Amino acid sequence: MIGAIRVNAITTEDILKILSPIWTTKTETAKRVQGRMENILD
């Protein structure tokens, strides 16, 4: 559950857990989510 984790505590593994299930079936959506996460975490 990422909602209860502070932004500074989110790890690469957390991101992979979120994106992996949709990466092959909804690639474009996964890429958009990845980009949004990068903007938030940078």
PDB file with SEQRES, HELIX, SHEET and CRYST1 records, atoms N, CA, C and O in Angstrom:
SEQRES   1 A   42  MET ILE GLY ALA ILE ARG VAL ASN ALA ILE THR THR GLU          
SEQRES   2 A   42  ASP ILE LEU LYS ILE LEU SER PRO ILE TRP THR THR LYS          
SEQRES   3 A   42  THR GLU THR ALA LYS ARG VAL GLN GLY ARG MET GLU ASN          
SEQRES   4 A   42  ILE LEU ASP                                                  
HELIX    1 AA1 VAL A    7  ALA A    9  5                                   3    
HELIX    2 AA2 THR A   12  TRP A   23  1                                  12    
HELIX    3 AA3 THR A   27  LEU A   41  1                                  15    
CRYST1    1.000    1.000    1.000  90.00  90.00  90.00 P 1           1          
ATOM      1  N   MET A   1       0.848  -1.175   0.000  1.00  0.00           N  
ATOM      2  CA  MET A   1       0.000   0.000   0.000  1.00  0.00           C  
ATOM      3  C   MET A   1       0.888   1.231   0.000  1.00  0.00           C  
ATOM      4  O   MET A   1       1.624   1.467   0.958  1.00  0.00           O  
ATOM      5  N   ILE A   2       0.827   1.995  -1.036  1.00  0.00           N  
ATOM      6  CA  ILE A   2       1.690   3.167  -1.161  1.00  0.00           C  
ATOM      7  C   ILE A   2       1.064   4.397  -0.498  1.00  0.00           C  
ATOM      8  O   ILE A   2       1.780   5.339  -0.156  1.00  0.00           O  
ATOM      9  N   GLY A   3      -0.231   4.403  -0.314  1.00  0.00           N  
ATOM     10  CA  GLY A   3      -0.903   5.557   0.263  1.00  0.00           C  
ATOM     11  C   GLY A   3      -0.459   5.912   1.668  1.00  0.00           C  
ATOM     12  O   GLY A   3      -0.542   7.074   2.064  1.00  0.00           O  
ATOM     13  N   ALA A   4       0.010   4.939   2.425  1.00  0.00           N  
ATOM     14  CA  ALA A   4       0.426   5.187   3.803  1.00  0.00           C  
ATOM     15  C   ALA A   4       1.925   5.441   3.925  1.00  0.00           C  
ATOM     16  O   ALA A   4       2.419   5.690   5.025  1.00  0.00           O  
ATOM     17  N   ILE A   5       2.652   5.382   2.817  1.00  0.00           N  
ATOM     18  CA  ILE A   5       4.104   5.561   2.835  1.00  0.00           C  
ATOM     19  C   ILE A   5       4.433   7.017   2.521  1.00  0.00           C  
ATOM     20  O   ILE A   5       3.878   7.597   1.588  1.00  0.00           O  
ATOM     21  N   ARG A   6       5.335   7.602   3.299  1.00  0.00           N  
ATOM     22  CA  ARG A   6       5.779   8.971   3.024  1.00  0.00           C  
ATOM     23  C   ARG A   6       6.546   8.991   1.703  1.00  0.00           C  
ATOM     24  O   ARG A   6       7.191   8.006   1.343  1.00  0.00           O  
ATOM     25  N   VAL A   7       6.477  10.092   0.993  1.00  0.00           N  
ATOM     26  CA  VAL A   7       7.138  10.213  -0.306  1.00  0.00           C  
ATOM     27  C   VAL A   7       8.628   9.915  -0.197  1.00  0.00           C  
ATOM     28  O   VAL A   7       9.186   9.239  -1.061  1.00  0.00           O  
ATOM     29  N   ASN A   8       9.272  10.406   0.841  1.00  0.00           N  
ATOM     30  CA  ASN A   8      10.712  10.187   0.973  1.00  0.00           C  
ATOM     31  C   ASN A   8      11.070   8.753   1.358  1.00  0.00           C  
ATOM     32  O   ASN A   8      12.250   8.402   1.393  1.00  0.00           O  
ATOM     33  N   ALA A   9      10.071   7.922   1.646  1.00  0.00           N  
ATOM     34  CA  ALA A   9      10.318   6.527   2.000  1.00  0.00           C  
ATOM     35  C   ALA A   9       9.995   5.561   0.861  1.00  0.00           C  
ATOM     36  O   ALA A   9      10.230   4.359   0.991  1.00  0.00           O  
ATOM     37  N   ILE A  10       9.465   6.062  -0.246  1.00  0.00           N  
ATOM     38  CA  ILE A  10       9.113   5.207  -1.383  1.00  0.00           C  
ATOM     39  C   ILE A  10      10.389   4.727  -2.057  1.00  0.00           C  
ATOM     40  O   ILE A  10      11.302   5.509  -2.323  1.00  0.00           O  
ATOM     41  N   THR A  11      10.436   3.431  -2.328  1.00  0.00           N  
ATOM     42  CA  THR A  11      11.619   2.830  -2.937  1.00  0.00           C  
ATOM     43  C   THR A  11      11.335   2.417  -4.375  1.00  0.00           C  
ATOM     44  O   THR A  11      10.189   2.406  -4.825  1.00  0.00           O  
ATOM     45  N   THR A  12      12.389   2.083  -5.071  1.00  0.00           N  
ATOM     46  CA  THR A  12      12.250   1.568  -6.435  1.00  0.00           C  
ATOM     47  C   THR A  12      11.393   0.313  -6.433  1.00  0.00           C  
ATOM     48  O   THR A  12      10.583   0.109  -7.337  1.00  0.00           O  
ATOM     49  N   GLU A  13      11.565  -0.522  -5.431  1.00  0.00           N  
ATOM     50  CA  GLU A  13      10.777  -1.748  -5.328  1.00  0.00           C  
ATOM     51  C   GLU A  13       9.283  -1.446  -5.201  1.00  0.00           C  
ATOM     52  O   GLU A  13       8.455  -2.160  -5.769  1.00  0.00           O  
ATOM     53  N   ASP A  14       8.939  -0.400  -4.465  1.00  0.00           N  
ATOM     54  CA  ASP A  14       7.535   0.006  -4.334  1.00  0.00           C  
ATOM     55  C   ASP A  14       6.958   0.383  -5.697  1.00  0.00           C  
ATOM     56  O   ASP A  14       5.844  -0.011  -6.042  1.00  0.00           O  
ATOM     57  N   ILE A  15       7.724   1.145  -6.459  1.00  0.00           N  
ATOM     58  CA  ILE A  15       7.284   1.572  -7.789  1.00  0.00           C  
ATOM     59  C   ILE A  15       7.109   0.362  -8.703  1.00  0.00           C  
ATOM     60  O   ILE A  15       6.127   0.273  -9.441  1.00  0.00           O  
ATOM     61  N   LEU A  16       8.053  -0.557  -8.654  1.00  0.00           N  
ATOM     62  CA  LEU A  16       7.962  -1.762  -9.481  1.00  0.00           C  
ATOM     63  C   LEU A  16       6.731  -2.591  -9.132  1.00  0.00           C  
ATOM     64  O   LEU A  16       6.091  -3.146 -10.025  1.00  0.00           O  
ATOM     65  N   LYS A  17       6.395  -2.683  -7.859  1.00  0.00           N  
ATOM     66  CA  LYS A  17       5.204  -3.427  -7.438  1.00  0.00           C  
ATOM     67  C   LYS A  17       3.938  -2.822  -8.032  1.00  0.00           C  
ATOM     68  O   LYS A  17       2.985  -3.535  -8.348  1.00  0.00           O  
ATOM     69  N   ILE A  18       3.939  -1.515  -8.177  1.00  0.00           N  
ATOM     70  CA  ILE A  18       2.772  -0.826  -8.724  1.00  0.00           C  
ATOM     71  C   ILE A  18       2.692  -0.991 -10.240  1.00  0.00           C  
ATOM     72  O   ILE A  18       1.626  -1.281 -10.783  1.00  0.00           O  
ATOM     73  N   LEU A  19       3.822  -0.805 -10.918  1.00  0.00           N  
ATOM     74  CA  LEU A  19       3.816  -0.783 -12.380  1.00  0.00           C  
ATOM     75  C   LEU A  19       3.889  -2.163 -13.036  1.00  0.00           C  
ATOM     76  O   LEU A  19       3.368  -2.342 -14.136  1.00  0.00           O  
ATOM     77  N   SER A  20       4.511  -3.119 -12.398  1.00  0.00           N  
ATOM     78  CA  SER A  20       4.709  -4.437 -13.018  1.00  0.00           C  
ATOM     79  C   SER A  20       3.422  -5.100 -13.502  1.00  0.00           C  
ATOM     80  O   SER A  20       3.404  -5.625 -14.616  1.00  0.00           O  
ATOM     81  N   PRO A  21       2.351  -5.101 -12.719  1.00  0.00           N  
ATOM     82  CA  PRO A  21       1.137  -5.781 -13.176  1.00  0.00           C  
ATOM     83  C   PRO A  21       0.527  -5.203 -14.458  1.00  0.00           C  
ATOM     84  O   PRO A  21      -0.145  -5.921 -15.198  1.00  0.00           O  
ATOM     85  N   ILE A  22       0.752  -3.920 -14.724  1.00  0.00           N  
ATOM     86  CA  ILE A  22       0.125  -3.313 -15.907  1.00  0.00           C  
ATOM     87  C   ILE A  22       1.113  -3.035 -17.037  1.00  0.00           C  
ATOM     88  O   ILE A  22       0.704  -2.609 -18.117  1.00  0.00           O  
ATOM     89  N   TRP A  23       2.400  -3.267 -16.809  1.00  0.00           N  
ATOM     90  CA  TRP A  23       3.405  -2.864 -17.790  1.00  0.00           C  
ATOM     91  C   TRP A  23       3.213  -3.550 -19.140  1.00  0.00           C  
ATOM     92  O   TRP A  23       3.371  -2.899 -20.173  1.00  0.00           O  
ATOM     93  N   THR A  24       2.879  -4.834 -19.169  1.00  0.00           N  
ATOM     94  CA  THR A  24       2.758  -5.546 -20.448  1.00  0.00           C  
ATOM     95  C   THR A  24       1.371  -5.417 -21.066  1.00  0.00           C  
ATOM     96  O   THR A  24       1.231  -5.511 -22.285  1.00  0.00           O  
ATOM     97  N   THR A  25       0.351  -5.206 -20.255  1.00  0.00           N  
ATOM     98  CA  THR A  25      -1.002  -5.139 -20.805  1.00  0.00           C  
ATOM     99  C   THR A  25      -1.472  -3.714 -21.081  1.00  0.00           C  
ATOM    100  O   THR A  25      -2.291  -3.487 -21.973  1.00  0.00           O  
ATOM    101  N   LYS A  26      -0.962  -2.771 -20.327  1.00  0.00           N  
ATOM    102  CA  LYS A  26      -1.363  -1.364 -20.475  1.00  0.00           C  
ATOM    103  C   LYS A  26      -0.117  -0.493 -20.459  1.00  0.00           C  
ATOM    104  O   LYS A  26       0.048   0.371 -19.598  1.00  0.00           O  
ATOM    105  N   THR A  27       0.743  -0.736 -21.415  1.00  0.00           N  
ATOM    106  CA  THR A  27       2.058  -0.094 -21.444  1.00  0.00           C  
ATOM    107  C   THR A  27       1.966   1.428 -21.436  1.00  0.00           C  
ATOM    108  O   THR A  27       2.682   2.085 -20.681  1.00  0.00           O  
ATOM    109  N   GLU A  28       1.109   1.985 -22.251  1.00  0.00           N  
ATOM    110  CA  GLU A  28       1.007   3.447 -22.330  1.00  0.00           C  
ATOM    111  C   GLU A  28       0.572   4.041 -20.994  1.00  0.00           C  
ATOM    112  O   GLU A  28       1.115   5.055 -20.554  1.00  0.00           O  
ATOM    113  N   THR A  29      -0.399   3.412 -20.356  1.00  0.00           N  
ATOM    114  CA  THR A  29      -0.849   3.870 -19.045  1.00  0.00           C  
ATOM    115  C   THR A  29       0.274   3.760 -18.027  1.00  0.00           C  
ATOM    116  O   THR A  29       0.483   4.674 -17.229  1.00  0.00           O  
ATOM    117  N   ALA A  30       0.992   2.654 -18.049  1.00  0.00           N  
ATOM    118  CA  ALA A  30       2.105   2.451 -17.115  1.00  0.00           C  
ATOM    119  C   ALA A  30       3.177   3.516 -17.314  1.00  0.00           C  
ATOM    120  O   ALA A  30       3.743   4.017 -16.343  1.00  0.00           O  
ATOM    121  N   LYS A  31       3.455   3.863 -18.561  1.00  0.00           N  
ATOM    122  CA  LYS A  31       4.454   4.899 -18.839  1.00  0.00           C  
ATOM    123  C   LYS A  31       3.997   6.255 -18.309  1.00  0.00           C  
ATOM    124  O   LYS A  31       4.799   7.023 -17.777  1.00  0.00           O  
ATOM    125  N   ARG A  32       2.702   6.546 -18.459  1.00  0.00           N  
ATOM    126  CA  ARG A  32       2.173   7.814 -17.949  1.00  0.00           C  
ATOM    127  C   ARG A  32       2.259   7.869 -16.427  1.00  0.00           C  
ATOM    128  O   ARG A  32       2.647   8.883 -15.847  1.00  0.00           O  
ATOM    129  N   VAL A  33       1.889   6.757 -15.794  1.00  0.00           N  
ATOM    130  CA  VAL A  33       1.970   6.690 -14.332  1.00  0.00           C  
ATOM    131  C   VAL A  33       3.417   6.844 -13.882  1.00  0.00           C  
ATOM    132  O   VAL A  33       3.697   7.553 -12.915  1.00  0.00           O  
ATOM    133  N   GLN A  34       4.326   6.189 -14.573  1.00  0.00           N  
ATOM    134  CA  GLN A  34       5.748   6.288 -14.240  1.00  0.00           C  
ATOM    135  C   GLN A  34       6.216   7.741 -14.335  1.00  0.00           C  
ATOM    136  O   GLN A  34       6.914   8.234 -13.449  1.00  0.00           O  
ATOM    137  N   GLY A  35       5.834   8.412 -15.402  1.00  0.00           N  
ATOM    138  CA  GLY A  35       6.220   9.808 -15.579  1.00  0.00           C  
ATOM    139  C   GLY A  35       5.676  10.703 -14.481  1.00  0.00           C  
ATOM    140  O   GLY A  35       6.371  11.595 -13.994  1.00  0.00           O  
ATOM    141  N   ARG A  36       4.436  10.463 -14.096  1.00  0.00           N  
ATOM    142  CA  ARG A  36       3.841  11.268 -13.024  1.00  0.00           C  
ATOM    143  C   ARG A  36       4.536  11.018 -11.699  1.00  0.00           C  
ATOM    144  O   ARG A  36       4.768  11.941 -10.919  1.00  0.00           O  
ATOM    145  N   MET A  37       4.864   9.755 -11.456  1.00  0.00           N  
ATOM    146  CA  MET A  37       5.583   9.427 -10.217  1.00  0.00           C  
ATOM    147  C   MET A  37       6.961  10.079 -10.201  1.00  0.00           C  
ATOM    148  O   MET A  37       7.403  10.573  -9.163  1.00  0.00           O  
ATOM    149  N   GLU A  38       7.630  10.082 -11.330  1.00  0.00           N  
ATOM    150  CA  GLU A  38       8.946  10.728 -11.414  1.00  0.00           C  
ATOM    151  C   GLU A  38       8.834  12.214 -11.090  1.00  0.00           C  
ATOM    152  O   GLU A  38       9.668  12.761 -10.370  1.00  0.00           O  
ATOM    153  N   ASN A  39       7.798  12.868 -11.625  1.00  0.00           N  
ATOM    154  CA  ASN A  39       7.603  14.295 -11.346  1.00  0.00           C  
ATOM    155  C   ASN A  39       7.379  14.553  -9.863  1.00  0.00           C  
ATOM    156  O   ASN A  39       7.887  15.531  -9.317  1.00  0.00           O  
ATOM    157  N   ILE A  40       6.631  13.692  -9.222  1.00  0.00           N  
ATOM    158  CA  ILE A  40       6.340  13.859  -7.798  1.00  0.00           C  
ATOM    159  C   ILE A  40       7.579  13.591  -6.959  1.00  0.00           C  
ATOM    160  O   ILE A  40       7.850  14.311  -5.998  1.00  0.00           O  
ATOM    161  N   LEU A  41       8.331  12.559  -7.320  1.00  0.00           N  
ATOM    162  CA  LEU A  41       9.458  12.138  -6.489  1.00  0.00           C  
ATOM    163  C   LEU A  41      10.724  12.949  -6.722  1.00  0.00           C  
ATOM    164  O   LEU A  41      11.636  12.914  -5.896  1.00  0.00           O  
ATOM    165  N   ASP A  42      10.798  13.673  -7.824  1.00  0.00           N  
ATOM    166  CA  ASP A  42      12.009  14.467  -8.096  1.00  0.00           C  
ATOM    167  C   ASP A  42      12.077  15.720  -7.276  1.00  0.00           C  
ATOM    168  O   ASP A  42      13.035  16.485  -7.396  1.00  0.00           O  
TER     169      ASP A  42                                                      
END                                                                             
